Amino acid sequence: MNGDAPDPALQHGAPAARTAAAGTDPFGAFDEESILGWTLRRYGVIASTQDLAAGLPPWTAVTADSQTAGRGQWQRTFSSDRGGFYLTAVLPFDGDALRWRGFALAVGWSIALRFQARGIARLRLRWPNDLMIGDRKAGGILVDQGRADTLRVGLGLNVANRPWLQDPGLRATACRLADFARKEQLGIDALLPPVLGAIRSAHMIFSHGGLGAFTEALNLSWGEAREVRLEMAQGAPLPERSGRFHGILPNGDLILEDAAGRRFDVPAHLVMRLHEA
């Protein structure tokens, strides 16, 4: 796709939505809009979009200007200062958690594809849920269950914010989209259509084909092959594994290559974290 002539859904210009209502709930004041088949609630400063969305119905999304208790995978803190993009989208869920394992990767690929069309050509994925530019993290995705019949897809992106001012440890590991794209492409009204469209598209494809429907495309989205170390989940029957990462199998298991060039698989459910060298 030509980054100078993006898909109309990605164009900045016409407003992404029209404000339909304003309201207040226990989390604070919000503006409510309808956009691309979603009901969108915009908040100012809240604790966590993921927590707020827990009881909301499917096809509802929540954004915040900043979060005071943003979180990522394994309950790790996600720095969420003003100037970033913080959203949780609520999707229908059939209750089969095993079948939806790996959905965060499908969402990540779908978002990366649309952002690459906006000219952020270096954006890549890192297993299992990170959006990267080079060796630095630009954002993360968190998928978990809301109600019995819903999934929550949380997305945090460093856009114009500087999270390393809150957490100096991020200075060597984080980046922001503002350093890789034009400012007019990165306002919340410009980002909402591609992000919500990506999440809806990933849900539709995954609901029919599972992770296997994305495997080939995902294995083109990791960037250059990198040396990695796999941190195993507590109680896993395997020791820590290292090697060159070569992607995933249709069932989600990781493919690594050892120093002798032998490839081996590692069950994804036994891996807590992937560390790139």
BASETOR-312674 format. One record per atom (N, C-alpha, C): residue in three letters; x, y, z. Coordinates in steps of 0.001 Angstrom, whole numbers, padded with zeros to 6 digits, always signed. Layout:
ALAXYZ/...
% end
This chain:
MET+000837-001187+000000/MET+000000+000000+000000/MET+000876+001242+000000/ASN+000447+002305-000617/ASN+001201+003535-000731/ASN+000903+004412+000474/GLY+001905+004718+001265/GLY+001696+005535+002452/GLY+001245+006940+002130/ASP+001486+007432+000868/ASP+001043+008767+000488/ASP-000408+008786+000052/ALA-001003+007612-000157/ALA-002405+007535-000561/ALA-003097+006460+000245/PRO-003298+006704+001533/PRO-003843+005666+002405/PRO-005295+005364+002116/ASP-005727+004232+002645/ASP-007121+003846+002593/ASP-007969+004980+003145/PRO-009146+005276+002516/PRO-009987+006365+003020/PRO-010301+006246+004498/ALA-010374+005000+005018/ALA-010678+004820+006438/ALA-009579+005373+007326/LEU-008376+005584+006742/LEU-007251+006069+007524/LEU-007045+007567+007361/GLN-007819+008202+006482/GLN-007594+009594+006165/GLN-007872+010484+007355/HIS-007062+011508+007512/HIS-007315+012552+008491/HIS-008023+013671+007755/GLY-009082+014170+008311/GLY-009819+015233+007656/GLY-011193+015306+008266/ALA-012145+014555+007674/ALA-013492+014538+008228/ALA-013468+013949+009628/PRO-014305+014487+010530/PRO-014314+013953+011897/PRO-014630+012477+011914/ALA-014010+011749+012823/ALA-014237+010316+012919/ALA-015610+010006+013476/ALA-016182+010905+014236/ALA-017451+010618+014871/ALA-018124+011918+015257/ARG-019399+011844+015603/ARG-020146+012995+016079/ARG-020566+012738+017516/THR-020318+013726+018368/THR-020702+013554+019761/THR-022202+013448+019865/ALA-022682+012355+020473/ALA-024116+012123+020575/ALA-024644+012445+021955/ALA-023817+012308+022977/ALA-024307+012510+024328/ALA-023141+012728+025271/ALA-023438+013285+026413/ALA-022465+013412+027491/ALA-023091+012837+028744/GLY-022272+012281+029593/GLY-022824+011668+030793/GLY-021786+011559+031879/THR-022210+011018+033006/THR-021338+010782+034145/THR-021666+009419+034732/ASP-020626+008674+035100/ASP-020817+007396+035775/ASP-019831+007345+036944/PRO-019765+006243+037676/PRO-018842+006206+038823/PRO-017383+006454+038472/PHE-017035+006323+037181/PHE-015649+006532+036773/PHE-015363+007985+036411/GLY-016424+008786+036215/GLY-016229+010182+035873/GLY-017113+010623+034725/ALA-016847+011834+034231/ALA-017610+012383+033112/ALA-017076+011826+031799/PHE-017973+011649+030829/PHE-017563+011131+029526/PHE-018426+011731+028427/ASP-017869+011723+027221/ASP-018621+012006+026001/ASP-018845+010685+025293/GLU-020055+010471+024796/GLU-020380+009220+024119/GLU-020686+009491+022650/GLU-020104+008679+021789/GLU-020212+008857+020349/GLU-020497+007527+019679/SER-020930+007591+018448/SER-021068+006414+017602/SER-020056+006524+016476/ILE-019230+005486+016304/ILE-018186+005521+015291/ILE-017973+004124+014720/LEU-018173+003978+013431/LEU-017893+002738+012715/LEU-018565+001522+013360/GLY-019789+001706+013838/GLY-020505+000598+014454/GLY-020191+000366+015914/TRP-019349+001220+016504/TRP-018987+001130+017919/TRP-019672+002248+018695/THR-019976+001983+019947/THR-020321+003035+020891/THR-019047+003382+021643/LEU-018625+004634+021524/LEU-017350+005065+022087/LEU-017584+006032+023237/ARG-016948+005753+024366/ARG-016953+006670+025500/ARG-015556+007233+025694/ARG-015479+008561+025739/ARG-014200+009239+025952/ARG-014167+009828+027359/TYR-013141+009458+028102/TYR-012944+009971+029451/TYR-011677+010821+029491/GLY-011522+011553+030571/GLY-010295+012307+030796/GLY-009279+011436+031499/VAL-009074+011668+032776/VAL-008127+010873+033575/VAL-008916+009830+034353/ILE-008591+008559+034148/ILE-009230+007465+034886/ILE-008145+006489+035340/ALA-008544+005526+036151/ALA-007565+004543+036615/ALA-007130+003634+035475/SER-008086+003002+034792/SER-007752+002017+033764/SER-008929+001825+032826/THR-008701+001956+031526/THR-009769+001681+030563/THR-010180+000213+030625/GLN-009219-000672+030914/GLN-009521-002096+030963/GLN-010499-002401+032103/ASP-010264-001805+033258/ASP-011154-002032+034389/ASP-012523-001404+034146/LEU-012529-000217+033571/LEU-013791+000470+033321/LEU-014676-000330+032361/ALA-014059-001007+031394/ALA-014815-001719+030355/ALA-015319-003084+030804/ALA-015036-003480+032041/ALA-015323-004849+032468/ALA-016781-005248+032283/GLY-017714-004355+032562/GLY-019121-004729+032481/GLY-019852-004195+031270/LEU-019113-003601+030322/LEU-019765-002995+029158/LEU-020131-004041+028107/PRO-021130-003768+027273/PRO-021568-004734+026263/PRO-020634-004758+025060/PRO-020760-005798+024220/PRO-019941-005873+023001/PRO-020125-004652+022113/TRP-019078-004342+021381/TRP-019017-003230+020436/TRP-019107-001882+021144/THR-018579-001860+022378/THR-018373-000618+023107/THR-016869-000431+023264/ALA-016418+000809+023162/ALA-015002+001114+023361/ALA-014865+002301+024299/VAL-013761+002326+025018/VAL-013485+003361+026004/VAL-012100+003920+025735/THR-011971+005247+025742/THR-010654+005869+025660/THR-010450+006773+026872/ALA-009195+007073+027160/ALA-008850+007995+028240/ALA-007679+008854+027805/ASP-007661+010101+028306/ASP-006513+010964+028036/ASP-005268+010452+028749/SER-005446+009902+029935/SER-004348+009272+030668/SER-004933+008307+031684/GLN-004077+007404+032174/GLN-004486+006412+033155/GLN-003569+006497+034370/THR-004155+006341+035536/THR-003346+006355+036754/THR-002956+004953+037195/ALA-003615+003936+036623/ALA-003306+002546+036988/ALA-003358+001659+035753/GLY-002782+002150+034657/GLY-002715+001338+033443/GLY-001898+000080+033692/ARG-002301-001016+033041/ARG-001587-002275+033275/ARG-001449-003040+031970/GLY-000438-003880+031938/GLY-000201-004733+030797/GLY-000293-006186+031201/GLN+000372-007040+030434/GLN+000336-008469+030716/GLN+000984-008770+032059/TRP+000466-009794+032745/TRP+000977-010231+034036/TRP+000908-009110+035078/GLN-000067-008198+034904/GLN-000313-007105+035856/GLN+000847-006120+035947/ARG+001722-006117+034945/ARG+002807-005138+034959/ARG+002249-003740+034706/THR+002860-002745+035336/THR+002427-001355+035158/THR+002689-000897+033729/PHE+001701-000192+033148/PHE+001870+000400+031827/PHE+001797+001918+031994/SER+002928+002605+031814/SER+002959+004060+031969/SER+002017+004702+030966/SER+001147+005566+031460/SER+000036+006066+030637/SER-000120+007566+030807/ASP+000933+008321+030508/ASP+000877+009766+030663/ASP+000123+010411+029507/ARG-000271+011652+029710/ARG-001039+012379+028703/ARG-000235+012491+027408/GLY-000932+012351+026294/GLY-000282+012384+024991/GLY-000199+011024+024338/GLY-000509+009963+025113/GLY-000574+008619+024546/GLY-001984+008278+024093/PHE-002145+007064+023602/PHE-003442+006573+023111/PHE-003803+005358+023959/TYR-004906+005454+024693/TYR-005295+004397+025627/TYR-006756+004027+025359/LEU-006970+002788+024966/LEU-008294+002346+024536/LEU-008531+000912+024972/THR-009765+000620+025349/THR-010213-000762+025512/THR-011472-000949+024696/ALA-011490-001979+023869/ALA-012639-002321+023040/ALA-013234-003634+023536/VAL-014559-003694+023584/VAL-015261-004871+024092/VAL-015871-005628+022915/LEU-015598-006929+022860/LEU-015995-007762+021725/LEU-016830-008947+022189/PRO-017653-009499+021298/PRO-018375-010738+021639/PRO-017403-011892+021849/PHE-017759-012787+022757/PHE-016893-013910+023130/PHE-017769-015139+023321/ASP-017325-016271+022730/ASP-018116-017502+022795/ASP-017813-018345+024028/GLY-016900-017876+024865/GLY-016588-018594+026096/GLY-015472-019613+025988/ASP-014944-019834+024778/ASP-013892-020830+024559/ASP-012523-020150+024638/ALA-011978-020037+025844/ALA-010724-019314+026040/ALA-009569-019948+025269/LEU-009540-021256+025175/LEU-008457-021936+024478/LEU-008450-021570+023002/ARG-009624-021491+022390/ARG-009707-021186+020958/ARG-009252-019764+020667/TRP-009397-018856+021634/TRP-009039-017462+021408/TRP-007615-017140+021862/ARG-006876-018165+022254/ARG-005479-017933+022626/ARG-004707-017415+021409/GLY-003949-016363+021595/GLY-003204-015771+020480/GLY-003929-014634+019791/PHE-005123-014291+020279/PHE-005887-013221+019619/PHE-005158-011883+019675/ALA-004382-011637+020725/ALA-003633-010376+020811/ALA-002691-010211+019618/LEU-002108-011318+019155/LEU-001232-011241+017985/LEU-002010-010856+016733/ALA-003216-011398+016594/ALA-004047-011063+015440/ALA-004408-009581+015453/VAL-004744-009067+016623/VAL-005048-007644+016750/VAL-003813-006813+016425/GLY-002676-007210+016961/GLY-001444-006479+016707/GLY-001096-006426+015232/TRP-001238-007567+014554/TRP-000936-007592+013119/TRP-001886-006668+012360/SER-003161-006698+012703/SER-004143-005885+012002/SER-003887-004390+012218/ILE-003516-004026+013432/ILE-003191-002627+013710/ILE-001910-002219+012989/ALA-000886-003069+013060/ALA+000387-002749+012408/ALA+000196-002548+010908/LEU-000629-003368+010293/LEU-000872-003250+008859/LEU-001425-001871+008517/ARG-002376-001406+009311/ARG-002984-000105+009043/ARG-002026+001040+009358/PHE-001218+000878+010377/PHE-000262+001930+010684/PHE+000863+001982+009648/GLN+001252+000837+009144/GLN+002249+000829+008075/GLN+001732+001566+006847/ALA+000418+001466+006601/ALA-000184+002196+005492/ALA-000166+003701+005735/ARG+000015+004098+006980/ARG+000112+005516+007320/ARG+001553+006000+007294/GLY+002461+005132+006896/GLY+003847+005548+006741/GLY+004773+005116+007845/ILE+004258+004396+008868/ILE+005134+003915+009940/ILE+005631+002534+009528/ALA+006509+002531+008537/ALA+006885+001289+007864/ALA+007676+000344+008750/ARG+008355+000857+009770/ARG+009227+000017+010597/ARG+008487-000669+011731/LEU+007207-000428+011874/LEU+006456-001043+012962/LEU+006419-002556+012773/ARG+006706-003288+013846/ARG+006716-004741+013794/ARG+006100-005295+015075/LEU+005918-006613+015126/LEU+005388-007279+016297/LEU+006505-007943+017096/ARG+006293-008041+018393/ARG+007117-008893+019245/ARG+006168-009787+020042/TRP+006443-011088+019988/TRP+005598-012032+020701/TRP+005634-011710+022197/PRO+004461-011761+022922/PRO+003158-012154+022389/PRO+002203-011003+022113/ASN+002599-009740+022473/ASN+001579-008695+022401/ASN+002141-007283+022275/ASP+003374-007144+021772/ASP+003992-005820+021712/ASP+004075-005297+020290/LEU+003953-003969+020161/LEU+004197-003257+018911/LEU+005533-002550+019053/MET+006445-002833+018133/MET+007820-002374+018246/MET+008228-001545+017035/ILE+009166-000637+017236/ILE+009881+000022+016145/ILE+011362-000200+016429/GLY+011986-001000+015590/GLY+013349-001420+015877/GLY+013362-002257+017143/ASP+014227-001892+018086/ASP+014309-002653+019333/ASP+013596-001941+020475/ARG+012730-000988+020155/ARG+012034-000226+021196/ARG+010520-000423+021103/LYS+009890-000418+022258/LYS+008458-000686+022333/LYS+007655+000591+022146/ALA+006712+000534+021183/ALA+005818+001666+020932/ALA+004456+001468+021576/GLY+004095+000224+021858/GLY+002780-000029+022440/GLY+002602-001485+022799/GLY+001493-001753+023460/GLY+001180-003116+023863/GLY-000304-003380+023822/ILE-000649-004656+023749/ILE-002036-005104+023645/ILE-002301-006074+024790/LEU-003428-005914+025432/LEU-003838-006810+026509/LEU-005233-007330+026189/VAL-005365-008649+026076/VAL-006668-009274+025834/VAL-007033-010110+027051/ASP-008195-009848+027606/ASP-008696-010673+028702/ASP-010219-010686+028662/GLN-010802-011452+029549/GLN-012250-011612+029558/GLN-012878-010516+030400/GLY-014002-009966+029889/GLY-014772-009001+030649/GLY-015905-009711+031364/ARG-017068-009786+030723/ARG-018170-010587+031228/ARG-018022-012004+030683/ALA-018978-012861+031000/ALA-018932-014234+030493/ALA-018990-014263+028982/ASP-019581-013235+028372/ASP-019783-013236+026925/ASP-018979-012150+026217/THR-017938-011605+026869/THR-017162-010548+026220/THR-015664-010728+026425/LEU-014918-010237+025447/LEU-013473-010059+025549/LEU-013173-008573+025586/ARG-012147-008218+026368/ARG-011664-006844+026382/ARG-010318-006804+025660/VAL-010202-005902+024700/VAL-008939-005690+023993/VAL-008417-004321+024385/GLY-007366-004302+025195/GLY-006758-003046+025609/GLY-005563-002721+024729/LEU-005452-001461+024352/LEU-004333-000998+023531/LEU-003757+000263+024153/GLY-002471+000235+024413/GLY-001753+001424+024852/GLY-000654+001741+023869/LEU-000612+002972+023383/LEU+000389+003403+022407/LEU+001078+004669+022897/ASN+002392+004690+022769/ASN+003133+005928+022983/ASN+003032+006750+021707/VAL+002370+007870+021785/VAL+002149+008701+020588/VAL+003011+009961+020699/ALA+002541+010959+021448/ALA+003332+012168+021650/ALA+003858+012254+023076/ASN+003490+011307+023892/ASN+003929+011299+025295/ASN+005371+010837+025431/ARG+005898+010996+026619/ARG+007271+010556+026927/ARG+007218+009725+028206/PRO+006894+008453+028112/PRO+006704+007646+029320/PRO+007955+007520+030167/TRP+009127+007745+029574/TRP+010380+007632+030326/TRP+010551+008776+031327/LEU+009727+009826+031207/LEU+009774+010876+032221/LEU+009108+010400+033508/GLN+008119+009497+033383/GLN+007505+008886+034550/GLN+008328+007733+035080/ASP+008885+006956+034146/ASP+009664+005779+034511/ASP+010990+005826+033757/PRO+012051+006348+034363/PRO+013335+006486+033672/PRO+013856+005179+033104/GLY+013409+004046+033646/GLY+013857+002766+033122/GLY+013402+002502+031699/LEU+012406+003271+031228/LEU+011900+003072+029869/LEU+012714+003839+028816/ARG+013621+004694+029258/ARG+014349+005537+028304/ARG+015112+004708+027274/ALA+015598+003546+027658/ALA+016394+002717+026754/ALA+015556+001681+026013/THR+014265+001578+026342/THR+013469+000491+025768/THR+012202+000947+025059/ALA+011783+002210+025253/ALA+010515+002680+024690/ALA+010756+003701+023588/CYS+009755+003858+022743/CYS+009767+004908+021723/CYS+008351+005443+021580/ARG+008184+006447+020726/ARG+006849+007015+020505/ARG+006633+007240+019018/LEU+005376+007149+018607/LEU+005042+007249+017192/LEU+005332+008635+016627/ALA+005276+009668+017465/ALA+005488+011032+016981/ALA+006858+011220+016347/ASP+007807+010367+016670/ASP+009137+010474+016086/ASP+009262+009725+014762/PHE+008156+009109+014309/PHE+008208+008311+013079/PHE+007067+008627+012113/ALA+006214+009594+012439/ALA+005082+009914+011567/ALA+004742+011390+011719/ARG+003999+011904+010764/ARG+003594+013298+010814/ARG+002565+013519+011919/LYS+002630+014668+012552/LYS+001776+014988+013701/LYS+000303+014858+013355/GLU-000082+015301+012153/GLU-001510+015287+011792/GLU-002063+013878+011634/GLN-001200+012885+011542/GLN-001642+011496+011429/GLN-001918+010862+012784/LEU-001575+011543+013876/LEU-001497+010872+015157/LEU-002456+011397+016216/GLY-003328+012329+015874/GLY-004342+012745+016824/GLY-005330+011615+017079/ILE-006048+011685+018202/ILE-006946+010585+018540/ILE-008019+010389+017478/ASP-008509+011482+016875/ASP-009530+011327+015844/ASP-008971+010691+014581/ALA-007673+010852+014347/ALA-007046+010198+013206/ALA-006753+008731+013482/LEU-006475+008386+014743/LEU-006109+007010+015084/LEU-007311+006113+015336/LEU-008418+006676+015803/LEU-009561+005838+016162/LEU-010086+004990+015009/PRO-010320+005547+013801/PRO-010864+004689+012733/PRO-009985+003496+012383/PRO-008665+003675+012160/PRO-007868+002486+011839/PRO-007778+001498+012989/VAL-007718+001992+014232/VAL-007601+001074+015368/VAL-008890+000280+015549/LEU-010026+000944+015567/LEU-011291+000235+015748/LEU-011583-000675+014559/GLY-011238-000227+013361/GLY-011413-001084+012189/GLY-010532-002315+012252/ALA-009300-002145+012743/ALA-008377-003273+012861/ALA-008895-004295+013860/ILE-009399-003836+014995/ILE-009894-004750+016020/ILE-011111-005511+015521/ARG-012011-004819+014847/ARG-013196-005494+014306/ARG-012799-006529+013256/SER-011880-006168+012372/SER-011438-007085+011324/SER-010766-008319+011916/ALA-009883-008107+012898/ALA-009200-009237+013530/ALA-010201-010169+014196/HIS-011207-009607+014845/HIS-012225-010428+015514/HIS-013001-011260+014506/MET-013374-010653+013396/MET-014156-011358+012386/MET-013364-012534+011803/ILE-012100-012298+011446/ILE-011277-013349+010846/ILE-010963-014432+011869/PHE-010605-014024+013077/PHE-010232-014989+014111/PHE-011423-015859+014505/SER-012607-015277+014542/SER-013787-016048+014949/SER-014083-017180+013979/HIS-013641-017047+012728/HIS-013857-018095+011727/HIS-012647-019005+011549/GLY-011435-018432+011614/GLY-010255-019230+011289/GLY-009256-019412+012403/GLY-009481-018758+013557/GLY-008545-018887+014660/GLY-007174-018320+014323/LEU-006201-018639+015154/LEU-004853-018125+014952/LEU-004244-018618+013648/GLY-004647-019794+013214/GLY-004108-020343+011973/GLY-004367-019459+010770/ALA-005442-018665+010821/ALA-005747-017769+009702/ALA-004743-016627+009599/PHE-003976-016397+010651/PHE-003032-015276+010694/PHE-001579-015725+010649/THR-001314-017016+010794/THR+000055-017466+011030/THR+001024-017025+009950/GLU+000653-017220+008698/GLU+001569-016860+007608/GLU+001891-015377+007636/ALA+000864-014536+007796/ALA+001095-013091+007831/ALA+001897-012691+009065/LEU+001602-013308+010195/LEU+002344-012988+011410/LEU+003823-013296+011254/ASN+004138-014397+010585/ASN+005536-014795+010460/ASN+006318-013927+009478/LEU+005623-012971+008869/LEU+006285-011938+008064/LEU+006359-010614+008815/SER+005895-010603+010062/SER+005711-009344+010786/SER+006639-009171+011976/TRP+007566-010114+012187/TRP+008443-010029+013354/TRP+009677-009182+013107/GLY+009922-008813+011854/GLY+011176-008152+011516/GLY+012266-009188+011329/GLU+013500-008759+011370/GLU+014622-009676+011177/GLU+014663-010714+012296/ALA+015193-011894+011973/ALA+015302-012947+012984/ALA+016220-012477+014109/ARG+015785-012654+015353/ARG+016531-012159+016507/ARG+016798-013288+017493/GLU+017911-013170+018200/GLU+018191-014070+019307/GLU+017272-013711+020468/VAL+016654-014733+021064/VAL+015716-014484+022154/VAL+015985-015439+023307/ARG+015474-015046+024449/ARG+015469-015906+025628/ARG+014036-016010+026115/LEU+013566-017230+026316/LEU+012198-017455+026762/LEU+012176-017653+028266/GLU+011471-016778+028937/GLU+011255-016894+030384/GLU+010024-017765+030584/MET+010190-018901+031209/MET+009108-019865+031322/MET+008182-019518+032487/ALA+006929-019916+032344/ALA+005944-019691+033398/ALA+006318-020492+034633/GLN+005907-019993+035784/GLN+006198-020688+037030/GLN+005609-022091+036999/GLY+006425-023078+037329/GLY+005968-024462+037330/GLY+006038-025146+035987/ALA+006510-024445+034952/ALA+006605-025065+033621/ALA+007595-026223+033659/PRO+007292-027324+032946/PRO+008169-028503+032983/PRO+009381-028383+032063/LEU+009643-027190+031540/LEU+010796-026968+030666/LEU+011711-025927+031284/PRO+013016-026036+031068/PRO+013938-024995+031522/PRO+013855-023791+030592/GLU+014480-022714+030991/GLU+014562-021536+030135/GLU+015186-021926+028801/ARG+014609-021439+027708/ARG+015109-021781+026373/ARG+015607-020532+025668/SER+016628-020700+024827/SER+017177-019600+024049/SER+017396-020065+022617/GLY+017472-019118+021704/GLY+017720-019429+020305/GLY+017277-018285+019421/ARG+017324-018523+018139/ARG+016887-017523+017175/ARG+015399-017732+016898/PHE+014627-016669+017066/PHE+013176-016759+016911/PHE+012791-016790+015439/HIS+011999-017799+015051/HIS+011567-017940+013656/HIS+010053-017939+013511/GLY+009326-017454+014508/GLY+007884-017314+014351/GLY+007102-018330+015159/ILE+005872-018575+014692/ILE+004967-019458+015421/ILE+004345-020469+014474/LEU+003834-021542+015054/LEU+003053-022540+014331/LEU+001576-022144+014365/PRO+000749-022760+013521/PRO-000681-022420+013538/PRO-001355-022615+014891/ASN-000799-023509+015721/ASN-001383-023689+017059/ASN-000832-022688+018073/GLY+000057-021807+017636/GLY+000604-020768+018497/GLY+001947-021072+019111/ASP+002426-022323+019021/ASP+003722-022656+019615/ASP+004845-021899+018914/LEU+005897-021591+019672/LEU+007007-020798+019161/LEU+008032-021694+018469/ILE+008662-021158+017431/ILE+009706-021865+016692/ILE+011035-021170+016947/LEU+011983-021895+017518/LEU+013329-021376+017772/LEU+014359-022225+017032/GLU+015515-021645+016808/GLU+016625-022348+016159/GLU+017854-022244+017052/ASP+018504-023387+017308/ASP+019682-023366+018175/ASP+020940-023018+017376/ALA+022063-022966+018060/ALA+023323-022549+017434/ALA+023759-023478+016321/ALA+023287-024729+016361/ALA+023651-025696+015319/ALA+022696-025658+014136/GLY+021708-024763+014177/GLY+020765-024648+013067/GLY+019573-025573+013178/ARG+019422-026253+014316/ARG+018280-027150+014518/ARG+017094-026359+015066/ARG+015958-026553+014455/ARG+014756-025847+014912/ARG+013966-026723+015880/PHE+013361-026071+016854/PHE+012550-026796+017828/PHE+011363-025920+018242/ASP+010322-026570+018706/ASP+009096-025878+019085/ASP+009003-025775+020607/VAL+008410-024684+021057/VAL+008182-024483+022485/VAL+006703-024158+022680/PRO+005987-024938+023496/PRO+004558-024666+023707/PRO+004328-023255+024248/ALA+003479-022509+023576/ALA+003268-021104+023934/ALA+002730-020943+025346/HIS+001900-021873+025791/HIS+001271-021696+027104/HIS+002257-021869+028253/LEU+003475-022357+027953/LEU+004489-022509+028991/LEU+005412-021298+029081/VAL+005265-020347+028155/VAL+006168-019193+028080/VAL+005509-017974+028711/MET+006186-017377+029677/MET+005655-016182+030298/MET+006078-014928+029538/ARG+007311-014919+029037/ARG+007814-013705+028401/ARG+008932-014054+027446/LEU+009031-013282+026361/LEU+010114-013417+025394/LEU+011002-012200+025518/HIS+012284-012438+025736/HIS+013268-011351+025837/HIS+014135-011371+024585/GLU+014218-010252+023890/GLU+015083-010164+022713/GLU+016482-009752+023142/ALA+017463-010353+022496/ALA+018866-010028+022824/ALA+019199-008610+022368/
% end
